[in-house]
C-alpha cells in the first residue's frame, strides 16, 4: 500500500520527500519499501525525512541507493550520529533556535572532526530534550514568541501554551 501511495504522488511530477515517523503513522516503512519506492519513482522520490533514530538506516539505504535519496534525520538528538552514519542533513525543530550550533555540527562532520561534532551535539542535548518535553510545536513556538522572533503564540486545541516554568528553563538552555 505504501509503495502504491507514494508512486501515485510521484506521478504528479513533483519531487517527493518520504516522511518516516512511526509514532504518528499507522505503519512504518521498511528499508525494502523505501528502496522500492525510490527505484520505481522515476527520479521524483528524492528525499527521506527519517524520524526513527535508527542509525543503521542511513548506512543500509546509502549502500543500496547511493546518492539517489537525500537522507534527512527528523530526530534532533541523533543529528550528529545520523550524519556520521551517512545521512545528508536534518529537518529540525531545534534549528529554529540554535541554527549556528546545528551548522557547526554538520561542518565538523564534513571535515571529519567527529569529536567536535559529538561535543557540540552533547552541549545541545539538554536544550533538545527540554524542547520535546511538551507536544511539538508548543515549546519551539513559545520560545520563539518569548524571544520576539514570531508575533503570535497561538495553538489549535487541544494544544495549549507552554507551562511558564518550562519556558523559563528552555530560555536559559537556549542561551
Phi, psi and omega in degrees: 000319180295319179300309180301315181302307185288328176292326176296319177296315181298331179299343180287350173088011179245152178301144182241134171250116175289146180234112181254103178222086187307326182293344182238012183234160180289332179208162179263156176264121175288156177304319180299324178293316179299314180299316179297317179299314181296314183293330180264357187277007176060031179079003182266343175271102195249346185209159175228124168265112188250103181259029182271340187066018178274105184281355173275339183299310180299325178298313182292316182290322179297320180297325182270327188248352184059230182261017180294336186230123173287125183259109184244126176282148173246020184237095184307319183297336182251018184306306182299315180295323178297315177299316180295338179267008177111001178290163183257334185180202186215145163253107200239143169277314184301327184296343175297337184245321187240046183303314180303321180292321179295322177295319179298321178301310181298314180300318179295319178298314183297329179264009175081013180269069186298320181297320179292320178298316180295321179294319178296317178299317180298321178296328182278339187305316178301318177297311181300316180300316178292330180296339181247017178285340173237165184300134174292136012260015185306306183297314183292319178295319179297317180293315179298323177293317179298329178277355181076017183270342170228154185284314190243148178239066186250139181233148174277138177303138015266008179289145180227162178304155183292148176299132184305321182293325178287322177299318178299315178299317181297319178299320178296316181292329181287343178085000000 
